[in-house]
Amino acid sequence: MRSPIYLNALRAFEASARHESFSAAASELNVTPAAVGQLVRSLEEWLGTLLFHRSPSGRARLVMTEIAQRALPDIRAGFDRLSLGLERLKEGSANGVLTVTVSPAFAAKWLLPRIDRFQALWPDTDVRLDTSLKLLDFVAQGIDIGVRYGAGIWPGLTAEKLMDEEIFPVCSPTLLRRNRRLRTPADLATQTLIHDLSVDARAGFATWSTWLEKADAPDVATKRGLRINNSAAVLQAAIDGHGVALARSIMARDDLAAGRLVRLFPKVELASALAYYVVYRPECAALARLVAFRDWLVAEASTA
C-alpha cells in the first residue's frame, strides 16, 4: 500500500472508531460514507484482519475487533505526534499566527497603539492577542511570547527586561485648574485618591503609602478613595476628573504626551521595583516570528 493511501486509510479507521460510525467519520473527513467504508476495507485487506465486526444492516454503531481496540491508542498517539510535528514545521516560519499574552491594561495603553507598525513590517504574521491578568501556561495555551510585569522570574520561561518605569501622581488638566492650591504632596489630603489594585502590593508594587512616604507626606490618608483593579481604567478615571491617580509611567506615557493627564510633583522620583519583561519558552528562542516580534518590542521600547 502506498503511503498516502495508508495514511488516509488509517485516518478513516481512527475517525470511524472514535465516532463508531462511517457516516459521522465521513462528515468529519468531508468525504462520503462509502469512501470511508472503502478506505477501511482496503486497510483490512492489506492487514489481512478485520477491524470492525460485520453486523446485520441497521445496527446503529460500529464495534471494533479486539485487535483494533489494542492498536487504536497507538494510532491516535501517532496522529497526535504528526500534528505536533507539523506545528513545529510551521513555527520555523515568520509567517502564520503569533500568539501573544499581555495584561489588558498593557494591551490598551501600550501595545495596541503601536501594533500597526509591527504588522507593516511583518504583514504575513497574524498576531493573536490573549489579554489576561493570570499567569498563563505557555505550553497548554499555545502561547508564543508575552510581556509580563514583575520581578523578572517566572519558572520555565526566559525573561528579558523590556522597560523600567516610575510611579507618580497624575490628574486631568481640568481638575488641576479647579484646585490651584494643589502645590505640595500634603495638599493631596483634600483630593480623592485613585488606587491601582492590578498588582499585589506584596509583590513589590508601589502604593499610595509608598509614594507619600517618599514625598514626605505620610499624614495623607490612604484608606479612602477609588480602588480599581485595571491600570488603564485607573488612568481613565483620572482623565475623567474623578481624582488623582498613582500612575505607572509606561501606562501613562501617551496620555501625558497628548495632554489628557498632567504629572504632579515631578521633583519626587520613585522608581518601581518591578519592570516589564519579554517572556518566552527557552526552546522557542530561535523561532523566526518570535524573534521578529521580540526585536520589534525592544526597538519600540527604546524609542518610546
C-alpha positions in Angstrom: 0.0 0.0 0.0 1.4 3.4 -0.9 1.9 5.9 1.9 -0.8 8.4 1.0 -3.4 5.7 0.9 -2.0 4.1 4.0 -2.3 7.4 6.0 -5.8 8.1 4.6 -7.0 4.6 5.5 -5.6 5.0 9.0 -7.3 8.3 9.4 -10.6 6.8 8.2 -10.3 3.9 10.6 -9.4 6.3 13.6 -12.4 8.6 12.8 -14.8 5.7 12.4 -13.6 4.1 15.6 -14.0 7.4 17.5 -17.4 8.1 16.2 -18.5 4.4 16.0 -20.0 5.3 12.6 -18.8 5.6 9.0 -21.3 8.4 8.4 -20.0 10.5 11.3 -16.4 9.9 10.2 -17.3 10.9 6.7 -18.8 14.1 7.9 -15.6 14.9 9.8 -13.3 14.0 6.9 -15.5 15.7 4.3 -16.0 12.6 2.1 -18.8 10.2 1.6 -19.6 7.3 3.9 -19.0 4.9 1.0 -15.5 6.4 0.7 -14.8 5.9 4.4 -16.0 2.3 4.2 -13.8 1.6 1.2 -10.7 3.0 2.9 -11.3 0.9 6.0 -11.9 -2.3 3.8 -8.7 -1.5 1.9 -6.8 -1.3 5.2 -8.3 -4.6 6.4 -7.3 -6.3 3.1 -3.7 -5.0 3.5 -3.5 -6.1 7.1 -5.3 -9.4 6.5 -7.6 -8.9 9.5 -10.9 -7.3 10.3 -11.0 -4.0 12.2 -14.8 -3.9 12.8 -17.3 -6.7 13.4 -19.6 -7.0 10.5 -23.2 -6.9 11.7 -26.7 -7.1 10.2 -27.8 -4.0 8.5 -29.5 -1.5 10.7 -27.0 -1.7 13.7 -26.6 1.9 14.9 -22.9 1.8 15.7 -19.6 0.2 14.7 -18.0 -2.3 17.0 -14.2 -2.8 16.8 -12.5 -6.1 16.9 -10.2 -6.9 19.8 -7.0 -6.3 17.8 -8.3 -2.9 16.6 -9.1 -1.9 20.1 -5.5 -2.7 21.1 -4.0 -0.8 18.2 -6.2 2.3 18.3 -4.4 4.2 21.2 -1.0 3.9 19.3 -2.6 5.1 16.1 -4.2 8.1 17.8 -0.9 8.9 19.5 0.8 8.7 16.1 -1.6 11.2 14.6 -1.1 13.5 17.6 2.7 13.3 17.0 2.2 14.1 13.3 0.1 17.1 14.2 2.7 18.3 16.6 5.4 17.8 14.1 3.5 19.9 11.5 3.1 22.7 14.2 6.9 22.6 14.7 7.5 23.0 11.0 5.1 26.0 10.9 6.9 27.5 13.9 10.0 27.8 11.8 8.4 30.3 9.5 7.9 34.0 10.1 4.5 33.6 8.6 1.4 32.3 10.3 -0.1 33.1 13.7 1.8 34.5 16.6 0.1 34.2 20.0 1.0 37.0 22.4 -0.1 37.3 26.0 -0.2 40.7 27.8 -2.3 42.3 30.5 -5.5 44.0 29.3 -4.1 47.4 30.5 -0.7 46.9 28.7 -2.6 46.0 25.6 -4.8 49.1 25.7 -2.2 51.6 26.8 1.0 50.5 25.1 0.8 47.6 22.6 -2.3 48.3 20.6 -1.4 51.9 19.8 1.8 50.6 18.3 0.9 47.2 16.8 0.2 48.6 13.3 4.0 49.2 13.0 4.7 45.6 13.6 2.1 44.5 11.1 3.5 46.9 8.5 6.9 45.2 8.9 5.6 41.6 9.0 2.4 41.6 7.0 2.3 37.8 6.8 2.4 37.3 10.6 -1.1 37.4 12.2 -1.0 38.4 15.8 -3.4 36.7 18.2 -3.6 38.7 21.4 -4.5 36.9 24.6 -5.2 39.5 27.3 -5.2 38.2 30.8 -4.0 39.2 34.3 -3.4 35.5 35.0 0.0 33.8 34.5 -0.9 31.5 31.6 0.7 28.2 30.9 2.5 28.8 27.6 2.5 25.2 26.5 -1.1 24.4 27.4 -2.4 27.7 26.0 -0.3 27.7 22.9 1.4 31.0 23.8 4.5 32.0 21.8 5.6 35.1 23.6 4.4 37.6 26.2 5.1 40.7 28.2 4.8 40.4 31.9 5.2 42.9 34.8 7.1 41.8 37.8 10.5 40.9 39.3 11.7 39.0 36.2 11.5 35.4 37.5 8.9 33.0 36.0 9.7 29.3 36.2 10.2 27.7 32.8 10.4 31.0 30.9 13.2 33.1 29.6 12.7 36.7 30.8 14.4 39.7 29.1 13.9 43.1 30.6 12.0 45.4 28.3 11.3 48.6 30.3 11.7 50.1 33.7 9.2 52.6 35.0 8.5 55.3 37.5 5.5 55.8 39.8 3.9 59.2 40.2 0.6 61.1 40.7 -1.4 62.3 37.7 -4.7 64.2 37.3 -6.7 65.8 34.5 -5.8 69.4 33.5 -9.3 70.4 34.4 -9.0 69.0 38.0 -5.7 70.8 38.4 -7.2 74.1 37.2 -10.0 73.7 39.8 -7.5 73.0 42.5 -5.0 75.9 42.4 -3.8 75.1 45.9 -2.6 71.6 44.8 1.0 72.6 45.1 2.6 70.2 47.5 2.2 66.4 48.2 0.5 67.3 51.5 -2.3 69.0 49.5 -3.4 65.6 48.3 -5.2 65.3 51.6 -8.1 67.3 50.0 -8.3 65.1 46.9 -9.9 61.7 46.1 -7.1 59.3 45.6 -7.4 56.6 42.9 -5.7 53.3 43.8 -4.4 50.8 41.3 -5.1 47.3 42.6 -4.0 45.4 39.4 -0.8 44.1 41.1 -0.5 42.8 44.6 1.5 45.2 46.8 3.2 42.1 48.4 4.9 41.6 45.0 6.7 44.9 45.4 4.1 47.1 43.6 4.3 50.7 44.8 1.2 52.0 46.6 0.0 55.5 47.6 1.5 54.9 51.0 4.9 54.2 49.4 4.8 57.3 47.3 3.6 59.6 50.1 6.3 58.4 52.3 8.9 59.1 49.6 7.3 62.6 49.2 7.5 63.3 52.9 3.7 63.5 53.3 2.9 60.4 55.4 -0.1 62.1 57.1 -2.2 62.0 53.9 -4.9 59.3 54.5 -4.7 56.4 52.0 -7.6 54.3 53.2 -10.2 56.3 51.3 -10.6 56.8 47.6 -11.5 55.0 44.5 -10.0 51.5 44.0 -9.7 49.9 40.6 -8.0 46.6 39.5 -7.1 47.7 36.0 -4.3 50.2 35.3 -5.9 51.5 32.1 -9.2 52.1 34.0 -7.2 53.9 36.8 -5.9 56.4 34.2 -9.3 56.8 32.6 -10.8 57.6 35.9 -8.1 60.3 36.3 -8.7 61.6 32.8 -12.4 61.9 33.6 -11.6 64.0 36.6 -12.6 61.6 39.3 -9.5 62.2 41.4 -5.7 61.9 41.5 -4.3 58.6 40.3 -1.0 57.0 41.2 0.2 56.2 37.7 2.7 53.9 36.1 4.9 55.8 33.7 4.7 53.3 30.8 0.9 53.2 31.0 0.5 57.0 31.3 3.1 58.0 28.7 0.7 58.5 25.7 -1.9 60.3 27.9 0.7 62.6 29.3 2.1 63.4 25.8 -1.4 64.1 24.5 -2.2 66.4 27.4 -5.0 64.2 28.8 -3.1 63.9 32.0 -0.7 66.1 34.0 2.1 64.8 36.2 2.1 66.2 39.7 5.2 66.9 41.8 7.8 65.9 39.3 10.6 66.5 41.8 9.5 63.5 43.7 11.0 60.5 41.9 10.0 56.9 42.8 11.4 54.1 40.6 9.3 51.0 40.6 10.8 47.8 42.0 9.0 45.9 39.1 9.6 46.1 35.4 8.2 44.9 32.1 9.8 41.7 30.7 9.6 39.9 27.4 9.0 36.2 28.2 9.0 33.0 26.1 9.9 29.4 26.4 13.7 28.9 26.0 13.2 26.1 23.5 11.4 28.5 21.2 14.1 31.2 21.3 15.1 30.8 17.7 11.6 30.8 16.1 11.5 33.3 13.3 8.3 35.1 14.1 9.0 35.1 17.8 12.4 36.7 17.2 10.8 39.3 14.9 8.3 40.3 17.5 10.8 40.3 20.3 13.2 42.5 18.4 10.3 44.8 17.4 9.2 45.2 21.1 12.8 46.1 22.1 13.0 48.7 19.3 9.7 50.2 20.3 10.7 50.4 23.9 14.0 52.1 23.1 12.3 54.8 21.1 9.3 55.4 23.4 
